[in-house]
């Protein structure tokens, strides 16, 4: 999977999470290292192609390789 495909997939998945939790009182957060990001914050990082966003894309790519049926 190339970088653009991985990025597009991450954006698609994050938008689904943002929509799913739009009305939730408590939004799940991705916590790792110094980061504690909501799906909306992760989406913004990926869309802006920041260093954090590229790490998020890589994490999605890794998960997709480990769990291809999902």
N, C-alpha and C positions, 0 to 999 in steps of 0.2 A: 504494500500500500504506500503510495507516494505521500509527500508532505501535505499537498493540497487536499487530497482525499481524506487524510487523517484529520486535518483541520476542519474540513467540511463536516465530517462525521461528529467530531467533538462539539461543534457549534450546534448541530442538529440535536444531539443528546442533551446538551445544556439548555437549549430552548425548551425541550420537553420538560426538563426538571423545573425550570423557571415557571412554566405554565402550570405544572402540577401543584406547585407550592405557592402559587400567586395569592391565594386566599387563606393560607395556613397561618396560624398564630405563631408557630415556631418553624423556621426554615432550617433544613439540615445544612451543615457546614462541613466543608472538606478541611480537615486539620492535618497538617504535616509540616515538620520543621518549624519555621517561623510563620507559617501561613495559617489562616483561619478564614476561609472564604465561603461566601454563600454562592449558590449556583449563578445568580445574577452577576456577582463580582467575577467569578470564573469566566463567564461568557464575555464580559467586557475585556478581560485580559486576553482571551483567545482572539476576539475580534480585532483588538488593537495590536495583535502580534507582538506582545511584550515578551520578555524573557520568561516570566511566570506563565504566560499564555502558552508558550512553546513547550514548557514542561508539562502543562496540563494536557496538551495534545499528545505528547509522548506517553503520558500515563494512560490516556484513552486508547492509544495504539497498542500499548502493551496488554491492556485488559482485553482488547478485541482479539489479539493473538492467542491469549490464554483461554478465552471463552468465545470462540468464533460463532457459536450458535445463538448467542444473545443478540 
